[in-house]
Amino acid sequence: IAPLFVYLQRERTQALRTLVRRLRSKTYADIVSRWDTFLAQPPIPDASAVHASRPILAVARQCIRRRCRSVVRLGTDLLAETDRQQLHALRIACKKLRYVLEFFVSLFPDKKTAGLVEHLRSLQDNLGRWHDLVVQQEMLRHFAMTFSGPDQQTHNTLRAIYSLISILEEEKQTVGQALPALFASFAAQVAHYNMM
């Protein structure tokens, strides 16, 4: 598998050079400068902010309910089939809910909120691991296409890559099998918390 690691090191070195070049560019410096200027400006009164006087607790509950409904709906649809696009959509919906919960955490200091976040975190970890495994498999397939030649070393490298892909597939199946129970626990916590 050594040729794969050599290839990965070359790719990593090239990606780092590209990143450094972009961070040192005039374009990036201009973006940062414009952002600093924007942040330094005083807020402009906005006539469209008609709901600015709404109590924050009501806004927070509405946001959390909407995000919870979205996650539960996507997850319920997903349990029928493990479609990769739907899994990704569920993962993104979980992230959005987590952002909202963490943003408003000081408004809901009770144990029920902590339980909801804990179940959400477990669900997110599972979905994140599944996504990582999919990406790793895709990258390994891409790397396999870059190796060619009739020699034994190339043959051995390709065998090693496809063995890794198989191992990742087994792990992906295990992670996928845990999803229904994790989702059910999360959905039960949402119902218990009365966020629907």
C-alpha atoms as a printed R data frame, in Angstrom:
    type eleno elety resid chain resno       x      y       z
1   ATOM     1    CA   ILE     A     1   0.000  0.000   0.000
2   ATOM     2    CA   ALA     A     2   3.069  2.246   0.131
3   ATOM     3    CA   PRO     A     3   2.406  3.752  -3.347
4   ATOM     4    CA   LEU     A     4  -1.008  4.929  -2.122
5   ATOM     5    CA   PHE     A     5   0.611  6.720   0.817
6   ATOM     6    CA   VAL     A     6   3.164  8.355  -1.497
7   ATOM     7    CA   TYR     A     7   0.316  9.513  -3.735
8   ATOM     8    CA   LEU     A     8  -1.649 10.846  -0.749
9   ATOM     9    CA   GLN     A     9   1.396 12.746   0.524
10  ATOM    10    CA   ARG     A    10   1.845 14.399  -2.888
11  ATOM    11    CA   GLU     A    11  -1.850 15.356  -2.979
12  ATOM    12    CA   ARG     A    12  -1.693 16.727   0.569
13  ATOM    13    CA   THR     A    13   1.413 18.790  -0.180
14  ATOM    14    CA   GLN     A    14  -0.225 20.246  -3.303
15  ATOM    15    CA   ALA     A    15  -3.451 21.061  -1.407
16  ATOM    16    CA   LEU     A    16  -1.457 22.809   1.343
17  ATOM    17    CA   ARG     A    17   0.436 24.900  -1.227
18  ATOM    18    CA   THR     A    18  -2.850 25.903  -2.854
19  ATOM    19    CA   LEU     A    19  -4.354 26.867   0.507
20  ATOM    20    CA   VAL     A    20  -1.325 28.930   1.538
21  ATOM    21    CA   ARG     A    21  -1.268 30.683  -1.856
22  ATOM    22    CA   ARG     A    22  -4.958 31.592  -1.537
23  ATOM    23    CA   LEU     A    23  -4.624 32.803   2.054
24  ATOM    24    CA   ARG     A    24  -1.758 35.074   0.965
25  ATOM    25    CA   SER     A    25  -3.642 36.400  -2.064
26  ATOM    26    CA   LYS     A    26  -4.897 39.934  -2.548
27  ATOM    27    CA   THR     A    27  -8.413 38.546  -3.081
28  ATOM    28    CA   TYR     A    28  -8.454 36.994   0.396
29  ATOM    29    CA   ALA     A    29  -6.986 40.143   1.967
30  ATOM    30    CA   ASP     A    30  -9.735 42.203   0.284
31  ATOM    31    CA   ILE     A    31 -12.453 39.865   1.587
32  ATOM    32    CA   VAL     A    32 -11.129 40.107   5.156
33  ATOM    33    CA   SER     A    33 -10.816 43.882   4.883
34  ATOM    34    CA   ARG     A    34 -14.390 44.294   3.588
35  ATOM    35    CA   TRP     A    35 -15.669 41.998   6.355
36  ATOM    36    CA   ASP     A    36 -13.833 44.020   9.035
37  ATOM    37    CA   THR     A    37 -15.288 47.230   7.610
38  ATOM    38    CA   PHE     A    38 -18.796 45.772   7.610
39  ATOM    39    CA   LEU     A    39 -18.494 44.569  11.212
40  ATOM    40    CA   ALA     A    40 -17.252 47.988  12.363
41  ATOM    41    CA   GLN     A    41 -20.334 49.793  11.001
42  ATOM    42    CA   PRO     A    42 -23.170 50.649  13.381
43  ATOM    43    CA   PRO     A    43 -26.396 48.701  12.770
44  ATOM    44    CA   ILE     A    44 -28.807 50.290  10.315
45  ATOM    45    CA   PRO     A    45 -32.420 50.487  11.467
46  ATOM    46    CA   ASP     A    46 -34.388 47.961   9.443
47  ATOM    47    CA   ALA     A    47 -38.043 48.661   8.708
48  ATOM    48    CA   SER     A    48 -38.529 44.970   7.913
49  ATOM    49    CA   ALA     A    49 -37.671 43.985  11.498
50  ATOM    50    CA   VAL     A    50 -41.324 44.148  12.534
51  ATOM    51    CA   HIS     A    51 -40.954 41.141  14.842
52  ATOM    52    CA   ALA     A    52 -37.994 42.557  16.754
53  ATOM    53    CA   SER     A    53 -40.171 43.089  19.819
54  ATOM    54    CA   ARG     A    54 -41.246 39.407  19.991
55  ATOM    55    CA   PRO     A    55 -40.024 37.684  23.153
56  ATOM    56    CA   ILE     A    56 -36.862 35.699  22.440
57  ATOM    57    CA   LEU     A    57 -38.252 32.633  24.212
58  ATOM    58    CA   ALA     A    58 -41.133 32.451  21.720
59  ATOM    59    CA   VAL     A    59 -38.731 32.849  18.804
60  ATOM    60    CA   ALA     A    60 -36.421 30.162  20.202
61  ATOM    61    CA   ARG     A    61 -39.252 27.678  20.742
62  ATOM    62    CA   GLN     A    62 -40.559 28.271  17.231
63  ATOM    63    CA   CYS     A    63 -37.111 27.773  15.682
64  ATOM    64    CA   ILE     A    64 -36.434 24.627  17.692
65  ATOM    65    CA   ARG     A    65 -39.873 23.155  16.904
66  ATOM    66    CA   ARG     A    66 -39.438 23.811  13.193
67  ATOM    67    CA   ARG     A    67 -35.978 22.214  13.149
68  ATOM    68    CA   CYS     A    68 -37.144 19.228  15.232
69  ATOM    69    CA   ARG     A    69 -40.066 18.632  12.855
70  ATOM    70    CA   SER     A    70 -37.696 18.748   9.897
71  ATOM    71    CA   VAL     A    71 -35.312 16.196  11.441
72  ATOM    72    CA   VAL     A    72 -38.122 13.862  12.516
73  ATOM    73    CA   ARG     A    73 -39.813 14.067   9.104
74  ATOM    74    CA   LEU     A    74 -36.586 13.383   7.208
75  ATOM    75    CA   GLY     A    75 -35.599 10.577   9.582
76  ATOM    76    CA   THR     A    76 -38.998  8.914   9.382
77  ATOM    77    CA   ASP     A    77 -38.884  8.989   5.575
78  ATOM    78    CA   LEU     A    78 -35.338  7.700   5.659
79  ATOM    79    CA   LEU     A    79 -36.037  4.638   7.780
80  ATOM    80    CA   ALA     A    80 -37.897  3.161   4.803
81  ATOM    81    CA   GLU     A    81 -34.704  3.194   2.715
82  ATOM    82    CA   THR     A    82 -31.117  4.209   3.330
83  ATOM    83    CA   ASP     A    83 -30.757  6.635   0.437
84  ATOM    84    CA   ARG     A    84 -27.422  8.423   0.469
85  ATOM    85    CA   GLN     A    85 -28.929 11.782  -0.500
86  ATOM    86    CA   GLN     A    86 -31.546 11.536   2.253
87  ATOM    87    CA   LEU     A    87 -28.897 10.589   4.810
88  ATOM    88    CA   HIS     A    88 -26.943 13.670   3.830
89  ATOM    89    CA   ALA     A    89 -30.098 15.830   4.079
90  ATOM    90    CA   LEU     A    90 -30.821 14.372   7.527
91  ATOM    91    CA   ARG     A    91 -27.245 15.075   8.596
92  ATOM    92    CA   ILE     A    92 -27.566 18.717   7.487
93  ATOM    93    CA   ALA     A    93 -30.959 19.067   9.229
94  ATOM    94    CA   CYS     A    94 -29.393 17.711  12.444
95  ATOM    95    CA   LYS     A    95 -26.581 20.256  12.165
96  ATOM    96    CA   LYS     A    96 -29.064 23.103  11.769
97  ATOM    97    CA   LEU     A    97 -31.038 21.911  14.789
98  ATOM    98    CA   ARG     A    98 -27.850 21.617  16.830
99  ATOM    99    CA   TYR     A    99 -26.844 25.173  15.912
100 ATOM   100    CA   VAL     A   100 -30.250 26.480  17.011
101 ATOM   101    CA   LEU     A   101 -30.175 24.486  20.259
102 ATOM   102    CA   GLU     A   102 -26.670 25.648  21.096
103 ATOM   103    CA   PHE     A   103 -27.504 29.256  20.212
104 ATOM   104    CA   PHE     A   104 -30.510 29.279  22.566
105 ATOM   105    CA   VAL     A   105 -29.086 26.945  25.245
106 ATOM   106    CA   SER     A   106 -29.086 29.635  27.952
107 ATOM   107    CA   LEU     A   107 -32.863 30.001  27.568
108 ATOM   108    CA   PHE     A   108 -33.478 26.297  28.268
109 ATOM   109    CA   PRO     A   109 -31.203 25.243  31.142
110 ATOM   110    CA   ASP     A   110 -33.314 22.230  32.164
111 ATOM   111    CA   LYS     A   111 -32.306 18.562  31.960
112 ATOM   112    CA   LYS     A   112 -34.788 17.837  29.156
113 ATOM   113    CA   THR     A   113 -32.867 20.129  26.805
114 ATOM   114    CA   ALA     A   114 -29.602 18.424  27.752
115 ATOM   115    CA   GLY     A   115 -31.221 15.049  26.984
116 ATOM   116    CA   LEU     A   116 -32.404 16.284  23.599
117 ATOM   117    CA   VAL     A   117 -28.921 17.553  22.754
118 ATOM   118    CA   GLU     A   118 -27.363 14.274  23.922
119 ATOM   119    CA   HIS     A   119 -29.636 12.184  21.674
120 ATOM   120    CA   LEU     A   120 -29.085 14.592  18.795
121 ATOM   121    CA   ARG     A   121 -25.315 14.350  19.265
122 ATOM   122    CA   SER     A   122 -25.466 10.534  19.117
123 ATOM   123    CA   LEU     A   123 -27.539 10.695  15.943
124 ATOM   124    CA   GLN     A   124 -25.145 13.236  14.421
125 ATOM   125    CA   ASP     A   125 -22.111 11.126  15.301
126 ATOM   126    CA   ASN     A   126 -23.672  8.143  13.547
127 ATOM   127    CA   LEU     A   127 -24.612 10.141  10.451
128 ATOM   128    CA   GLY     A   128 -21.195 11.812  10.389
129 ATOM   129    CA   ARG     A   129 -19.394  8.479  10.620
130 ATOM   130    CA   TRP     A   130 -21.538  7.043   7.810
131 ATOM   131    CA   HIS     A   131 -20.791 10.081   5.640
132 ATOM   132    CA   ASP     A   132 -17.052  9.849   6.375
133 ATOM   133    CA   LEU     A   133 -17.040  6.192   5.337
134 ATOM   134    CA   VAL     A   134 -18.817  7.007   2.055
135 ATOM   135    CA   VAL     A   135 -16.288  9.769   1.297
136 ATOM   136    CA   GLN     A   136 -13.345  7.505   2.184
137 ATOM   137    CA   GLN     A   137 -14.637  4.798  -0.152
138 ATOM   138    CA   GLU     A   138 -15.103  7.308  -2.980
139 ATOM   139    CA   MET     A   139 -11.595  8.665  -2.495
140 ATOM   140    CA   LEU     A   140 -10.094  5.186  -2.445
141 ATOM   141    CA   ARG     A   141 -11.917  4.344  -5.699
142 ATOM   142    CA   HIS     A   142 -10.566  7.566  -7.191
143 ATOM   143    CA   PHE     A   143  -7.048  6.707  -6.032
144 ATOM   144    CA   ALA     A   144  -7.374  3.201  -7.490
145 ATOM   145    CA   MET     A   145  -8.072  4.712 -10.909
146 ATOM   146    CA   THR     A   146  -4.757  6.607 -10.772
147 ATOM   147    CA   PHE     A   147  -2.735  3.399 -10.433
148 ATOM   148    CA   SER     A   148  -2.106  1.501 -13.620
149 ATOM   149    CA   GLY     A   149   0.458 -0.894 -14.953
150 ATOM   150    CA   PRO     A   150   1.043 -4.590 -15.371
151 ATOM   151    CA   ASP     A   151   3.640 -4.920 -12.602
152 ATOM   152    CA   GLN     A   152   3.105 -6.840  -9.382
153 ATOM   153    CA   GLN     A   153   3.498 -3.760  -7.164
154 ATOM   154    CA   THR     A   154   0.558 -2.033  -8.905
155 ATOM   155    CA   HIS     A   155  -1.503 -5.213  -8.623
156 ATOM   156    CA   ASN     A   156  -0.720 -5.484  -4.894
157 ATOM   157    CA   THR     A   157  -1.529 -1.807  -4.309
158 ATOM   158    CA   LEU     A   158  -4.891 -2.158  -6.061
159 ATOM   159    CA   ARG     A   159  -5.692 -5.283  -4.041
160 ATOM   160    CA   ALA     A   160  -4.873 -3.434  -0.829
161 ATOM   161    CA   ILE     A   161  -7.051 -0.464  -1.847
162 ATOM   162    CA   TYR     A   162 -10.022 -2.683  -2.697
163 ATOM   163    CA   SER     A   163  -9.551 -4.568   0.565
164 ATOM   164    CA   LEU     A   164  -9.761 -1.248   2.419
165 ATOM   165    CA   ILE     A   165 -12.926 -0.382   0.496
166 ATOM   166    CA   SER     A   166 -14.458 -3.710   1.553
167 ATOM   167    CA   ILE     A   167 -13.540 -3.153   5.196
168 ATOM   168    CA   LEU     A   168 -15.068  0.331   5.050
169 ATOM   169    CA   GLU     A   169 -18.228 -1.136   3.500
170 ATOM   170    CA   GLU     A   170 -18.583 -3.567   6.400
171 ATOM   171    CA   GLU     A   171 -18.156 -0.724   8.872
172 ATOM   172    CA   LYS     A   172 -20.656  1.395   6.925
173 ATOM   173    CA   GLN     A   173 -23.212 -1.418   7.163
174 ATOM   174    CA   THR     A   174 -22.683 -1.634  10.931
175 ATOM   175    CA   VAL     A   175 -23.053  2.141  11.318
176 ATOM   176    CA   GLY     A   176 -26.176  2.079   9.120
177 ATOM   177    CA   GLN     A   177 -27.743 -0.681  11.215
178 ATOM   178    CA   ALA     A   178 -27.419  1.464  14.338
179 ATOM   179    CA   LEU     A   179 -29.236  4.410  12.727
180 ATOM   180    CA   PRO     A   180 -32.884  3.306  13.307
181 ATOM   181    CA   ALA     A   181 -32.400  2.862  17.058
182 ATOM   182    CA   LEU     A   182 -30.526  6.162  17.410
183 ATOM   183    CA   PHE     A   183 -33.181  7.973  15.421
184 ATOM   184    CA   ALA     A   184 -35.997  6.369  17.434
185 ATOM   185    CA   SER     A   185 -34.335  7.500  20.678
186 ATOM   186    CA   PHE     A   186 -33.994 11.023  19.346
187 ATOM   187    CA   ALA     A   187 -37.615 11.136  18.074
188 ATOM   188    CA   ALA     A   188 -38.849  9.841  21.457
189 ATOM   189    CA   GLN     A   189 -36.876 12.573  23.208
190 ATOM   190    CA   VAL     A   190 -38.402 15.194  20.883
191 ATOM   191    CA   ALA     A   191 -41.884 13.875  21.681
192 ATOM   192    CA   HIS     A   192 -41.070 13.799  25.421
193 ATOM   193    CA   TYR     A   193 -39.767 17.349  25.253
194 ATOM   194    CA   ASN     A   194 -42.990 18.256  23.408
195 ATOM   195    CA   MET     A   195 -41.164 20.002  20.588
196 ATOM   196    CA   MET     A   196 -43.456 18.771  17.808
